[in-house]
Amino acid sequence: MNQMLIDFISEFAGIRKSKINSQSRLFGDLRIYGDDAAELLIAYGKKFDADVSNFMAADYFEPEGDQILPAIIRLITGKSSPKYKVLTVGQMEKGIVAGKLNEEIINS
């Protein structure tokens, strides 16, 4: 596991290093989403020289903001909550090695 990546995520998100491993999901486990996720990915791209221009953050992270109203609307309309794709620290590490983070790298 790339210790520099763990240090980066820990410092950026204020998460104890002991909570971060290759299987940690940014959204599900580390609770990184919305603007924080977008800022983290931009900083990640700069720090590790990884192209993130083709990474579709909206597919992976819930937006910030009011969560109550959308939940009420889903309850009334019977629609389910949106499903987000998973991004793990290990996948981010693969992005560092490849020099880019996109669907191809994540799914390889």
C-alpha positions as CSV (number, residue, x, y, z in Angstrom):
1,M,0.0,0.0,0.0
2,N,1.3,3.4,-0.9
3,Q,2.0,5.2,2.4
4,M,2.1,8.6,0.6
5,L,-1.5,8.0,-0.5
6,I,-2.6,7.0,3.0
7,D,-0.9,10.1,4.4
8,F,-2.5,12.3,1.7
9,I,-6.1,11.0,2.4
10,S,-5.6,11.2,6.1
11,E,-4.3,14.8,6.0
12,F,-6.9,16.0,3.5
13,A,-9.9,14.4,5.1
14,G,-8.9,14.4,8.7
15,I,-9.2,10.6,9.0
16,R,-6.9,8.5,11.2
17,K,-4.4,6.6,9.1
18,S,-5.3,3.4,10.9
19,K,-8.8,3.6,9.3
20,I,-7.4,3.7,5.8
21,N,-6.4,0.6,3.8
22,S,-6.6,-0.5,0.2
23,Q,-10.2,-1.8,0.6
24,S,-11.5,1.5,2.2
25,R,-14.3,3.0,0.1
26,L,-14.1,6.8,-0.1
27,F,-17.8,7.3,0.0
28,G,-19.0,4.3,2.1
29,D,-16.2,3.8,4.6
30,L,-14.4,7.2,4.8
31,R,-17.5,9.3,4.3
32,I,-15.9,11.5,1.6
33,Y,-18.5,12.9,-0.8
34,G,-19.8,16.0,-2.5
35,D,-17.4,19.0,-2.8
36,D,-14.9,17.3,-0.5
37,A,-14.6,14.3,-2.9
38,A,-14.2,16.6,-5.9
39,E,-11.5,18.7,-4.1
40,L,-9.7,15.5,-2.9
41,L,-9.6,14.2,-6.5
42,I,-8.3,17.4,-7.9
43,A,-5.6,17.5,-5.2
44,Y,-4.9,13.8,-5.8
45,G,-4.4,14.4,-9.5
46,K,-1.9,17.3,-8.8
47,K,0.0,15.6,-6.0
48,F,0.4,12.2,-7.8
49,D,0.5,13.5,-11.4
50,A,-2.6,11.5,-12.3
51,D,-5.0,12.7,-15.0
52,V,-8.5,12.8,-13.4
53,S,-10.1,14.8,-16.2
54,N,-12.1,11.7,-17.4
55,F,-13.2,10.6,-13.9
56,M,-16.9,11.0,-13.5
57,A,-17.2,11.9,-9.8
58,A,-21.1,12.2,-10.0
59,D,-21.2,8.4,-10.6
60,Y,-19.2,7.7,-7.4
61,F,-20.2,10.4,-4.9
62,E,-23.4,11.7,-3.4
63,P,-23.7,15.5,-3.7
64,E,-23.7,17.6,-0.6
65,G,-26.7,19.5,0.5
66,D,-30.3,18.7,1.7
67,Q,-30.8,15.0,2.0
68,I,-34.2,15.1,3.7
69,L,-36.2,16.6,0.8
70,P,-34.9,14.1,-1.8
71,A,-35.6,11.2,0.7
72,I,-39.2,12.4,1.1
73,I,-39.7,12.7,-2.6
74,R,-38.4,9.2,-3.1
75,L,-40.7,7.9,-0.4
76,I,-43.7,9.5,-2.0
77,T,-42.8,8.5,-5.6
78,G,-41.6,5.0,-4.7
79,K,-38.2,5.6,-6.4
80,S,-35.2,4.0,-4.8
81,S,-32.1,5.9,-3.7
82,P,-29.5,6.4,-6.4
83,K,-26.7,3.8,-6.5
84,Y,-23.2,5.1,-6.6
85,K,-20.2,3.2,-8.0
86,V,-17.4,2.3,-5.5
87,L,-14.0,4.0,-5.5
88,T,-11.5,2.4,-3.1
89,V,-8.1,3.6,-2.0
90,G,-6.6,0.6,-3.8
91,Q,-8.2,1.8,-7.1
92,M,-6.7,5.3,-6.4
93,E,-3.3,3.6,-6.0
94,K,-3.8,1.9,-9.4
95,G,-4.5,5.4,-10.8
96,I,-1.1,6.6,-9.5
97,V,0.7,3.8,-11.2
98,A,-1.2,4.3,-14.4
99,G,-0.9,8.1,-14.3
100,K,-4.7,8.5,-14.7
101,L,-7.9,7.6,-12.9
102,N,-10.8,6.6,-15.0
103,E,-13.3,3.7,-15.6
104,E,-10.7,1.7,-17.5
105,I,-8.2,1.9,-14.6
106,I,-10.7,1.4,-11.9
107,N,-12.2,-1.7,-13.5
108,S,-8.8,-3.3,-14.5
